[in-house]
């Protein structure tokens, strides 16, 4: 029964985190993390609550709204895996849909480690403005799919 209670608890903390991000509540986001936590994304690591704040500030630098749509949530022991769709709206108006996944490792009901996985190219087309960069990005995207299509 303790395993079920533990899984339910970490699911609740993960849901609290998602809701806090959607509501842009930095204090609540920070409260979900251990003091000595680590966040890994895009080949970078951020540490401690100062790292959580840096991640939060980076996340909302250009983003106006974020919504999460869970696909799969698995919790076992002190680890939660989630696959989800994120819908991001930028201040300039466009909305981007990106399939992502995360691994949350807990210690004493706080997030000790968050590993976030996503394809940054999902966002590149909206962020790139000049024609030369758009052409390069288009070429990279086409090249990365070579051999998979018809």
N, C-alpha and C positions, 0 to 999 in steps of 0.2 A: 504494500500500500504506500510505503514511503516513496517509491519510484514514481507512482502516479501523482502524488502530491508535488514532488520535485518537478516533474514535467509540466504540471499545471501552473506552478509558480513561475517557471522560466517562460512559459507561453504568455502569461500575464505581463511580465516585465517587457517582453518583446512587443506585445501589443501596445503597452504604455509608450514605448519608444517610438513606434510607428505613429501613434496618435500625436505625440509631442512634436515630431517632425512635421506632420501635416499642419499642426497648429502653430508652428514656429515658436515653440516654447523652449528656449534654451535651458532654463532652470530645470525643467522636467527631464529634458534629454540628459543633462549632466547628472541628475540624480539616479539615472539608470545604470551608471558606470561606476566601477571600483576606482579608488584613488590612483591605483597603479595600473590602469588599463592600457590596452594597445588597440589602435585602429589601423588596419591594413587595407589600402586601396591604391590602385594604379601604381603599383610598385613602390609605394611610399608607406612609411609607418609613422604614426603620431602617438605620443605617449601622455598618459595622465589626463586629468580633467582639462588642462591647458590644451592638450591635443584634441579633446572632444570639442572644445570651443572653436579651435582652429578649423576643424572639419565642418562644424555647423556654419561658421562664417563663410567658408569656401562654398558650401552647398547653397547658401542663399545669396551669394554675391550677385548673381544674375537671375535667379529663379524667383518667380512671383508666387507659384503654387505647386505643391507636390501632393499626389494622391497615390496610395498603395493599393494594389489588388493582389491579395495572396493567391498563389496557385497550389503550392504544397508546403506544409509545415510539419516537420518531424522533430520530435524532442525525445532525447534519451539521455539518461544520466544528467550531466551538467552541460549538455550541448544541444543547441537548437539549429536546425537547418531550415532555411526558407527560400523557396523560389517564388518570385513575384513579378508583377508588371508594375512599373512606376510610370505615372503620367506626370510630366513636368511642363508647366507653362512658364514661359519667359516673360519678362516685363514688356518686351517688344510684341508679344501676342501669340507666337506659334506654340503649339503643343507637341511634345515629343513623347512617344511611347517606347519604353525600353524594358526588355526582359532581363532581370537581374537575379542574383542569388547572394545569400549571406550565410555565414556561419557565426554563431554567437556562442562563446564559451563562458560559463558562469562560475562565479566563486562567491559563496555566501549571498545568493540572490541578487548579485550585481554582475554586470557584464565586465568580464576580465579581458576578453579579446573579441573584437568584431573584425571579421574578414569579409570584405565586400567585393563582389565580382560583377563586372559589366563591361560592355563593349563601348569604349569612348567614341567610336565612330557613329553610334546612335545619335550623338549630340553635335558632332562636328559640322554637319551640313547646315544646321541652324546658326551656329556661331561664326562660321566662315562667311565673310562678306564680299571680298574682292574677287573678280573673275579669274585671276591666275590661281589663287588658292582654291577656288571652287573646282577648277579644271584638274588641279593636282589631286585634290580629294576624290573627285570622281574616278580618276585613273587608279588610285590606290584601292578604292572600293571594288572596282571591276576586277583588278588584278588579284585581289584577295579571294575572289569567288571563282577564278579560273579553274576549270576542270569539274566544277560541281553542277553547272547548268547544262542546258540542252546543247 
